[in-house]
């Protein structure tokens, strides 16, 4: 069931309370979540591979269009992931 409260909980799992979940891009086994800090509106990406978080990278001065393009590029890339 998409967009259920359970799904939303999983998307927010492990995020600090001052971080907003914006969107998610998936091409299994990779996924990347677009985030935004509430304090200064900085956008970031949370990289995931096979359901495990690899890390979060923050991008100061970038807008939502830029960050979502970067998210899509990463998830669609054919690069090998070595967590």
Secondary structure, 3 states (H helix, E strand, C coil): CCCCHHHHHHHHCCCCCCEEEEEEEEECCEEEEEEEECCCCCEEEEEEECCEEEEEEEECCCCHHHHHHHHHHHHHCCCCCCC
